[in-house]
Amino acid sequence: MDKRILKQLSESFGDAFYILDSAQFKKNYAELKWEFANIYPNFNIAYSYKTNYTPKLCKIVNDFGGYAEVVSDMEAKIALKSGVDPYRIIWNGPYKNFKSAEYLLALGVTLNIDSAAETKFIDKLAKENPDKTYNLGIRCNFDIGDGVVSRFGFDIDSAEFKDALALFDKHKNLYFKGLQCHFATRRLETWRPRAEKMLALIDALKIKPDRMDLGGGLFGKMADSLKAQFDGYIPSYKEYAKEAATLFAERYKDENDKPELIIEPGSALVGDCMKFVSKVVNIKNVRGKDIATLLGSIYNINPTLNKKNPPIEIVAMGGKQKDYLDLDFGGFTCIESDYVYRHFNGKLAVGDFAVFGNAGSYSIVLKPPFILPNFPVIELTDNGAKVIKCGETFDDLFKTFVF
Ligand SMILES: Cc1ncc(COP(=O)(O)O)c(C=O)c1O
């Protein structure tokens, strides 16, 4: 980042803000799509809205022909407002508001059934509305050897799973779109079992659905400094594609009518598409420990508090810098553990900007209205800075309280 640009931006937008890079998002999308489609052409991406539902990004996915993967009626509304055709919305998640579900299903949204409660709801809805057709899928849960008992979807060996499948024989107005699974682990070795078990399942059921959706859980691109903080290997898009798409290509090589393979990336697409810029407001020394305070917080970029140091760049703004060893950057909140970056070695002065990378996923969507409203999101264009999201105001946050 350039000192001159940061000076201009801070004059317009304040001393903390996010910078979106939608060109990088497009690049990631095109590359990920290509890697999978190169192996299994009947492939598509359903972008996980929850990760970062900035409308600009949702519209890019739509323009590129991807699906909207949503987990609430709120997110479905973002898709509709972004111009997404309801037929291109896939609704997952362990909770569905049934009133909204009735409305969204009537529009053509695909709802992936996650529980017996939802089976019961669909059964009743189908019976009471014989003149309407509804698009549905079923969320599947099985062991992929990651040591986690996931709580999403049906245990495929359960009676409840059979009950969900039976809906489609019972009601002619229910259209079976396909099966979905999602496992949070991003490890490469979990991708082959996902594909293998989903393929084995449809072969056992003797069905060939329109769609087979393997969910999210892929690492994205990141700086080596961040990679080094993970226990395991950080795979490339190509490696994930090789693990999963190859099995589909082999299984359907002699068939013209192939199911559409879908994945639901969030972090893998958007993680490296946002930076967070935050001013150093003070540097203190407490019993030998150097601590810089930022107009920024761990809650701005990593509310999941995973304790990893994000990629950092210090932009000197003209103050007299000093050399520091093992300095920690603390946030503006009153939470003792609110550190954005630990063990920094380098030059720093009050008034400098700290620019943190990989701030695109689970950041602005998870920032609580805690202590301060959130900062604006801007994008740098050839014609200057464009506001993507205004800085939040007191009124934005407090209009729901009764004073
Ligand atoms: C159903 C579903 N799909 C996709 C994702 C996106 O996951 P990730 O960002 O890890 O790729 C999630 C995340 O929780 C999810 O629950």
The ligand as an SDF file (V2000), in Angstrom:
LIG
                    3D

 16 16  0  0  0  0  0  0  0  0999 V2000
  -23.4300  -25.4300    3.9180 C   0  0  0  0  0  0  0  0  0  0  0  0
  -22.1570  -24.6840    3.8030 C   0  0  0  0  0  0  0  0  0  0  0  0
  -21.5990  -24.5220    2.5840 N   0  0  0  0  0  0  0  0  0  0  0  0
  -20.4460  -23.8250    2.4160 C   0  0  0  0  0  0  0  0  0  0  0  0
  -19.7900  -23.2440    3.4850 C   0  0  0  0  0  0  0  0  0  0  0  0
  -18.5350  -22.4700    3.2130 C   0  0  0  0  0  0  0  0  0  0  0  0
  -17.4640  -22.9690    3.8700 O   0  0  0  0  0  0  0  0  0  0  0  0
  -15.9680  -22.5130    3.5780 P   0  0  0  0  0  0  0  0  0  0  0  0
  -15.8780  -21.0510    3.6780 O   0  0  0  0  0  0  0  0  0  0  0  0
  -15.2020  -23.2310    4.5920 O   0  0  0  0  0  0  0  0  0  0  0  0
  -15.6450  -22.9940    2.2130 O   0  0  0  0  0  0  0  0  0  0  0  0
  -20.3190  -23.3950    4.7780 C   0  0  0  0  0  0  0  0  0  0  0  0
  -19.6510  -22.8170    5.9460 C   0  0  0  0  0  0  0  0  0  0  0  0
  -19.9950  -22.9490    7.0810 O   0  0  0  0  0  0  0  0  0  0  0  0
  -21.5370  -24.1220    4.9330 C   0  0  0  0  0  0  0  0  0  0  0  0
  -22.1150  -24.2930    6.1450 O   0  0  0  0  0  0  0  0  0  0  0  0
  1  2  1  0
  2  3  1  0
  2 15  2  0
  3  4  2  0
  4  5  1  0
  5  6  1  0
  5 12  2  0
  6  7  1  0
  7  8  1  0
  8  9  2  0
  8 10  1  0
  8 11  1  0
 12 13  1  0
 12 15  1  0
 13 14  2  0
 15 16  1  0
M  END
$$$$
